Amino acid sequence: MSHCHDTTPCASNCDHKKTRIDHLFWGSLFGVSGLLVLALFFSTWISAYPWLTSMAHSTHHMMLAMWPGIIAGVLFSGLLSKVPKEFMMSILGKGGTVAGLLRASGAGVLLDLCSHGILMVGMKLYERGASSGQVIAFLLASPWNSFSLTVILIGLIGLKWTLLFIVLSMLVALVTGFIFDYLVKTGVLPKNPNTVVVSEHFAFWTDAKQRISSTSFNVSFFKGLVMTGVRDSKMVVRWLLFGVLLASSLRTFLDPSLYERFFGPSFLGLGITILVATLLEVCSEGSTPIAADIVTRAHAPGNGFAFLMAGVATDYTEIMVLKDRTKSWKIALFLPLITVPQVLIIAFILNLMA
């Protein structure tokens, strides 16, 4: 009988790595799937258990709102994986520059995806070489600034407040992105290991035409695109599913009437708004009408703005995904640390304007 040793050629055959089970992903998937089955097929049976009914229907409503953004995010992620890093950085511009931050913020505003789809795309941009500041600016500028949600928001709170919210959110995105890039430059935050330096002689359009003409857009291409998107998005989806379970639990066991009482334009109302935005895992489609109610019913436009922005800056899913993708707790925790003070100051001023 032969035995393998580290010094023998067969050592590589003996070193079988055990596949680690992603307990968070599979546990969250099982939980969400179970609640969806109960909501869709066993509503009558679970009606005897109010808490279970609430959790099941909350999960159903959230997944109903989230699935288009998740699918779009998976497809965009797969598509970006086909784009060479040099192309990506030539489009986004050089990291650590004002022009690069403006391009990243503009891309976030123009991309019509919900916050969950945007998160997938943002993590792919980091993988393709975007600076930490560009990724943060992209995430902060985009979740509710899509064209469709902007139109909805105009109908709910009016053109004046909507335009002001958009301008101020882009300002927060740019300032936060600039601070992030500065902290990376000074060594406080780690650099993106995927950073790519684009050659001055790189001809974007010429190279793009050559690559497109040599690419076969067949079934195999699109299959690979989807499979890559699914694989690369798993890290984000695991936290999204966990966030759905967490949010449905909060909606079930916390009295929502308490929120409505304390959303007024006061320090207490602003503090509670930030707290609720932090605890409540709501996609951009869900946060927009809630923020509009805060503006119109509580007469607190600052709190409405804070709900939209803090929902992104303090989102549990976003923070954990940032930590996983960047391998840095610092980058993840600096997002709320830098963003929330800006949001509080702006919200306070907006409340005074009301």
C-alpha positions in Angstrom: 0.0 0.0 0.0 1.4 3.3 -1.0 1.2 6.3 1.4 1.2 9.9 0.4 3.6 12.4 2.0 4.0 16.1 1.5 7.2 15.5 -0.5 5.7 13.0 -2.9 4.0 14.0 -6.2 0.7 12.5 -5.1 0.5 14.9 -2.2 -1.8 17.2 -4.3 -4.2 14.3 -4.7 -4.3 13.7 -1.0 -5.0 17.3 -0.1 -8.8 17.4 -0.7 -10.3 20.6 0.6 -13.5 20.1 2.3 -16.3 22.2 0.8 -17.5 24.6 3.5 -21.3 24.9 3.8 -22.5 28.4 3.9 -24.8 28.1 6.9 -26.0 31.7 6.7 -27.0 31.4 3.0 -28.7 28.1 3.2 -30.3 28.8 6.6 -31.7 32.2 5.4 -32.8 30.6 2.1 -34.6 27.9 3.9 -36.3 30.4 6.3 -37.4 32.7 3.5 -38.6 29.9 1.3 -40.5 28.3 4.1 -42.3 31.6 5.0 -43.1 32.2 1.3 -44.7 28.7 1.0 -46.8 29.5 4.1 -47.9 32.9 2.8 -48.8 31.5 -0.7 -50.3 28.2 0.1 -51.2 27.9 3.8 -52.5 31.4 4.7 -55.7 29.8 6.2 -53.8 27.3 8.3 -51.4 29.9 9.8 -54.2 32.4 10.5 -54.4 30.9 14.0 -50.9 32.1 14.7 -50.8 35.9 14.2 -47.1 36.2 14.6 -46.4 33.6 12.0 -49.0 35.2 9.6 -47.2 38.5 10.0 -43.8 37.1 9.4 -44.9 35.1 6.3 -46.8 38.0 4.7 -44.0 40.5 5.5 -41.5 38.2 3.8 -43.8 37.7 0.8 -44.2 41.5 0.4 -40.5 42.2 0.7 -39.5 39.5 -1.8 -42.2 40.6 -4.2 -40.7 44.1 -4.2 -37.1 42.8 -4.2 -36.9 40.1 -6.9 -36.8 42.3 -10.0 -33.8 44.2 -8.5 -32.1 41.0 -7.5 -32.4 39.5 -10.9 -31.3 42.7 -12.6 -28.4 42.9 -10.2 -27.3 39.3 -11.0 -27.5 40.0 -14.8 -25.5 43.3 -14.4 -23.0 41.5 -12.3 -22.5 38.8 -14.9 -22.3 41.4 -17.6 -19.6 43.4 -15.8 -17.6 40.3 -15.3 -17.3 40.2 -19.1 -15.9 43.7 -19.2 -12.1 44.0 -18.9 -10.9 46.0 -15.9 -9.2 48.5 -18.2 -12.5 49.3 -19.8 -14.3 49.7 -16.5 -11.7 52.1 -15.1 -11.6 54.0 -18.3 -15.4 54.6 -18.0 -15.3 55.4 -14.3 -12.2 57.5 -14.4 -9.2 57.4 -12.1 -9.9 56.6 -8.5 -9.1 59.2 -5.9 -10.0 62.1 -8.2 -13.0 64.4 -8.3 -13.8 63.4 -11.9 -13.8 59.7 -10.9 -16.2 60.4 -8.0 -18.5 62.5 -10.3 -18.6 59.7 -12.9 -19.4 57.1 -10.2 -22.1 59.2 -8.7 -23.6 59.9 -12.1 -23.6 56.2 -12.9 -25.4 55.5 -9.7 -28.1 58.0 -10.5 -28.6 56.9 -14.0 -28.7 53.2 -13.3 -32.4 52.3 -12.8 -32.0 49.6 -10.1 -33.3 49.2 -6.6 -30.8 49.3 -3.6 -30.3 45.5 -3.7 -29.5 45.4 -7.3 -27.2 48.4 -7.0 -25.3 46.7 -4.1 -24.5 43.7 -6.4 -23.3 46.0 -9.1 -21.3 48.2 -6.6 -19.4 45.1 -5.3 -18.6 44.1 -8.9 -17.2 47.6 -9.6 -14.9 47.1 -6.5 -13.8 43.8 -7.9 -13.1 45.4 -11.3 -10.9 48.0 -9.8 -13.0 51.0 -8.7 -11.6 52.9 -5.6 -13.4 52.6 -2.3 -14.5 56.2 -2.7 -16.0 55.6 -6.1 -17.9 52.5 -4.8 -19.3 54.4 -1.8 -20.3 57.4 -4.0 -22.0 55.0 -6.4 -24.0 53.3 -3.6 -25.0 56.5 -1.8 -26.1 58.3 -5.0 -28.1 55.5 -6.5 -30.7 53.5 -4.5 -33.7 55.8 -4.8 -32.4 58.2 -7.5 -33.5 55.9 -10.3 -35.8 57.5 -12.9 -38.8 55.4 -12.0 -38.6 56.2 -8.3 -37.8 59.9 -8.9 -41.1 60.1 -10.9 -42.9 58.4 -8.0 -41.3 60.7 -5.4 -42.3 63.8 -7.4 -45.9 62.6 -7.3 -45.7 62.0 -3.6 -43.9 65.0 -2.2 -43.7 67.5 -5.1 -41.0 68.6 -7.5 -39.2 71.0 -5.2 -38.5 68.5 -2.4 -37.6 65.7 -4.9 -35.0 67.8 -6.7 -33.6 69.1 -3.4 -33.3 65.5 -2.1 -31.5 64.4 -5.3 -29.0 67.3 -5.2 -28.3 66.8 -1.5 -27.9 63.0 -1.8 -25.3 63.5 -4.6 -23.5 66.0 -2.3 -23.4 63.5 0.5 -22.2 60.8 -2.0 -19.4 63.0 -3.3 -18.2 64.3 0.1 -18.3 60.7 1.6 -16.5 59.3 -1.5 -13.8 62.1 -1.3 -13.2 61.3 2.4 -13.0 57.6 1.7 -10.4 58.1 -1.0 -8.4 60.5 1.3 -8.4 58.0 4.1 -7.1 55.3 1.7 -4.4 57.7 0.4 -3.3 58.4 4.0 -3.3 54.7 5.0 -6.2 54.8 7.4 -8.2 52.5 5.1 -6.8 49.7 3.0 -6.4 50.1 -0.8 -8.4 48.2 -3.2 -6.1 45.2 -4.2 -7.9 45.1 -7.6 -6.8 48.6 -8.7 -5.9 48.8 -12.3 -3.8 51.5 -13.9 -5.0 52.3 -17.4 -2.3 53.1 -20.0 -2.3 56.5 -21.6 -2.3 54.8 -24.9 -5.4 52.7 -24.2 -7.8 53.3 -27.1 -11.3 52.6 -25.6 -13.5 52.7 -28.8 -11.0 50.9 -31.0 -10.4 48.1 -28.5 -14.1 47.9 -27.7 -15.1 47.4 -31.4 -12.4 44.7 -31.8 -13.6 42.8 -28.8 -17.3 43.1 -29.7 -16.7 41.9 -33.2 -14.7 38.9 -32.0 -17.3 37.9 -29.4 -19.9 35.3 -30.2 -23.2 36.2 -28.6 -24.6 32.7 -28.5 -26.3 30.6 -26.0 -23.0 29.6 -24.3 -22.2 33.3 -23.9 -25.4 34.2 -22.1 -25.4 31.0 -20.1 -21.9 31.9 -18.8 -23.1 35.4 -18.1 -26.0 34.2 -16.0 -23.9 31.5 -14.1 -21.2 34.0 -13.4 -23.7 36.6 -12.1 -25.3 34.0 -9.8 -22.0 32.9 -8.4 -20.6 36.4 -7.9 -23.9 37.6 -6.3 -24.2 34.8 -3.8 -22.3 36.8 -1.1 -24.8 39.7 -1.5 -27.9 37.5 -1.7 -27.0 35.7 1.5 -27.2 38.9 3.4 -30.3 40.1 1.6 -32.1 36.9 2.7 -30.9 37.3 6.2 -32.0 40.9 6.2 -35.5 39.9 5.0 -35.8 37.5 8.0 -34.6 40.2 10.3 -36.9 42.8 9.0 -40.0 40.5 9.0 -39.2 39.7 12.7 -38.9 43.4 13.5 -42.2 44.2 11.8 -43.9 41.4 13.7 -42.6 42.0 17.2 -42.3 45.8 17.2 -45.4 48.0 17.2 -45.4 50.2 14.1 -47.7 52.8 15.7 -44.8 53.9 17.8 -42.9 55.0 14.7 -45.7 57.1 13.4 -46.0 59.1 16.7 -42.4 60.1 16.9 -41.5 61.0 13.3 -42.1 64.7 13.8 -39.5 67.4 13.0 -37.7 67.3 16.4 -34.4 65.9 17.7 -36.4 62.9 19.1 -38.2 62.4 15.7 -34.9 62.6 13.8 -33.2 60.2 16.2 -36.1 57.7 15.9 -36.1 58.1 12.1 -32.4 57.1 12.0 -33.0 54.2 14.3 -36.0 52.9 12.3 -34.1 53.3 9.0 -31.2 51.3 10.5 -33.4 48.5 11.9 -35.9 48.2 9.0 -34.6 46.3 6.0 -36.6 48.0 3.2 -35.7 48.2 -0.4 -35.8 51.5 -2.3 -39.3 50.8 -3.6 -40.4 50.4 0.0 -38.5 53.2 1.6 -39.8 55.9 -0.9 -43.4 55.9 0.1 -42.5 55.7 3.8 -40.2 58.7 3.4 -43.0 60.5 1.5 -45.4 59.9 4.4 -42.9 61.3 6.8 -42.6 64.5 4.7 -46.3 65.0 4.1 -48.0 63.6 7.3 -45.3 64.3 9.9 -44.3 67.6 8.1 -40.7 66.7 8.6 -38.9 66.8 5.2 -35.5 66.5 7.0 -36.6 63.2 8.5 -37.8 62.0 5.2 -34.4 62.7 3.6 -32.7 61.1 6.6 -34.9 58.0 6.2 -33.8 57.6 2.6 -30.1 58.3 3.2 -29.7 56.5 6.5 -31.4 53.5 5.1 -28.5 53.1 2.8 -25.7 54.3 5.1 -26.7 52.2 8.1 -28.2 49.2 6.2 -27.1 46.0 7.9 -26.9 44.1 4.6 -24.8 46.7 2.9 -22.4 47.0 5.8 -21.9 43.2 6.0 -21.5 42.8 2.2 -18.9 45.6 2.2 -17.0 43.9 5.0 -17.1 40.5 3.1 -16.1 41.9 -0.3 -13.4 44.4 0.9 -12.2 42.1 3.7 -12.2 45.2 5.9 -14.3 46.0 8.9 -12.9 49.5 8.7 -14.4 50.3 5.3 -17.7 48.8 6.3 -18.0 50.7 9.6 -16.7 54.0 8.2 -19.7 54.1 5.8 -22.2 55.1 8.6 -19.5 56.8 10.6 -18.8 59.4 7.8 -22.3 59.5 6.3 -24.7 59.7 9.2 -23.3 63.0 10.7 -23.7 64.7 7.3 -27.3 63.3 7.0 -28.2 64.6 10.5 -27.0 68.1 9.7 -28.8 68.3 6.4 -32.0 66.8 7.9 -32.0 69.4 10.7 -31.6 72.2 8.2 -34.4 70.8 6.0 -36.7 70.6 9.0 -36.1 74.3 9.8 -37.0 75.1 6.2 -40.4 73.4 6.4 
